[in-house]
């Protein structure tokens, strides 16, 4: 009987001992506060605006825009507005020498007048078969005798008002390889027609001379 009572007392007192031990351990426990962490995040980058609008109010593309939207514009007919920055001139050939055949007429337009970076230029091709056609058309226009071909023939008029510095809106097919063999990975424009929006001083002088 005594043994049974002792056993009960031991079981009864055991939780008290454990509780006391737990309180002592909790009292000895030291909690160390970690220093505050201030996150170091980079500044939000400022995205520069595009250098030129993709399209203009008349729905024509800029040179930047027609390339920016190449997923939509490639191999389609588009209008591109820009400044004529360079016109190909066939190299002179000395008499009596055999010279390579000059390239077909072509020129470059850009979004800014006088653009020197070739990557920002767009080649225009297909407005004449050779330089002789252009020279003849310009001379006839100077004399007031140039007559564009009948539209029913499907032939395009030879441009007589292409001058460096002119602002033009060119209609054509945006493609990488032209029918005349030009190949530009960033795209070129096969000429279908154009409108001169602004004339350079040289063009104005030429127009004045024609009227005399």
HELIX and SHEET records of a PDB file:
HELIX    1   1 UNK A    2  UNK A   28  1                                  27    
HELIX    2   2 UNK A   63  UNK A   68  1                                   6    
HELIX    3   3 UNK A   70  UNK A   73  1                                   4    
HELIX    4   4 UNK A  118  UNK A  120  5                                   3    
HELIX    5   5 UNK A  131  UNK A  142  1                                  12    
HELIX    6   6 UNK A  151  UNK A  153  5                                   3    
HELIX    7   7 UNK A  201  UNK A  211  1                                  11    
SHEET    1   A 6 UNK A  76  UNK A  87  0                                        
SHEET    2   A 6 UNK A 106  UNK A 110 -1                                        
SHEET    3   A 6 UNK A 121  UNK A 125 -1                                        
SHEET    4   A 6 UNK A 183  UNK A 198  1                                        
SHEET    5   A 6 UNK A 167  UNK A 177 -1                                        
SHEET    6   A 6 UNK A  76  UNK A  87 -1                                        
END                                                                             
